[in-house]
Amino acid sequence: MKKYIFLIILTGILSCTNLDETVYDRIPKDKFPENAEQAALKVIPTYRELGDLIDDGGWWFWAQEITSDEIVFPVRLTDWEDGGKWYLLHQHQWSNNIDAVNSMWSNLYDGVTEANRALDDLEGLNDPITEAKLKTLRAFYYYLLIDNYGDVPLVTSFTKAESQPHKAKRKDIYDFIVKDVQASLPYLPATSKKFAVSKGMGYMLLAKLYINAEIYTGKAAWSDAERYCDSIINSGVYTLESEALGPFITNNENSPENIFTIPFDEKSFQGFRLHMRTLHYLNNLTYDMPVGPWNGFGAMEDHYNTFEDNDARKRGFIVGQQYDSNGKPLFDQTANAPLVINPHIPKLIIDGSYSLEQIRMSAARVGKYEIKKGAIENLSNDFPLFRYADVLLMKAETMVRQGKNGDQYVNMIRTRAKVNPFSNATLQQLLAERGREMFCEGHRRQDLIRFGEFTKAWWEKPASDSKRTLFPIPQWAIDANPNLAE
């Protein structure tokens, strides 16, 4: 996959005809950038921070999925106990000193910092396109910050930043980033590489902000969210793939459905290892993998059961008897039983009172993202942060919330999935459909909060306090800046 934007190394030689001038074999830091072409390179470090969102480098993905009703990391004897950092998320019992809380905060603010650093460097250069891209990327990171943490510091400069900033109100940050993205839209390219900021990405970011406006500000903005969904729909740039799992194949960098992606590459831009965490230890033989998977997470059984048998999206799960690449049934010698993946999970913490089959083979595994033959520890599939199917589901939701009928849009998704269309779809049906369509894409926590379902009880998780709709600011950050405790 062509991910060279992340690999650009600046080694240009400055040419000159005046021999009295100093000649450099590279551009000095205090003289870079000198023009718009060089300025475009300043965006790269801000893009690069996206790579940590999906795995345990940044934890954003896991914080959205494990806290929801979609996926779970069962403790398998001692495997995946890890001091409770996985199951405490499931149970909504996290503290402000857990990996997810710590790393997500760091990763998101790293993105903000890189954007601010680049914007400072661009001052006086008159490059509105690069500036618009950086402000939109910064707005994306702040969108994730207010979504997950609520009130946070609003820092807009690297060189002029306070050493110990105070928190800003969630609503004020919301207003700031909405204004920034709207002002940037005229300068964003109408079409672009899927991993690059474009008008479609800007429209989608605004649609996400507006559809969650009631959560962020206390005031709903359904018509504004619908308007920006319409901007994407009417642009003619994006269409649904013909196959439900088409946006997730290995070579998906040109998918007409994906709007904004993280362009992972197994060698040059690593960080996408979901297959390693979900596949059984022996599934390396299924895919001719030179590395052994870690037998971890799977779909919660209740979520798996929301899929009808004929739903094309159900092919994104790995269940039943497992085979090697030649079609030979796999046998788990440790459990002394055929390797049969069972969607049923007997307990969140599966201890020695359960059989080795239950310990090692429970939970439907996630195969939504294609695992190519010969896959190594990192996948090359681009991860879709925003895609067109979500636009259609949001369009349907905003219509229903305004007392209109959204069937036309949700049924485009259901028809592709080869299940019967809805008639007068309700909000509860739309939430369930979002769960099936957007499964394991990092949207479920936000969706459950917006629909008022996040704090309710589900399997192995009691009803939780409303404060659990936000993560606490990490203790280490408060120790470094006591203003964050206010």
Summary of the structure (lengths in Angstrom):
residues: 486
radius of gyration: 23.3
end to end distance: 46.4
largest distance: 82.0
contacts: 1581
relative contact order: 0.14
helix: 44%
strand: 9%
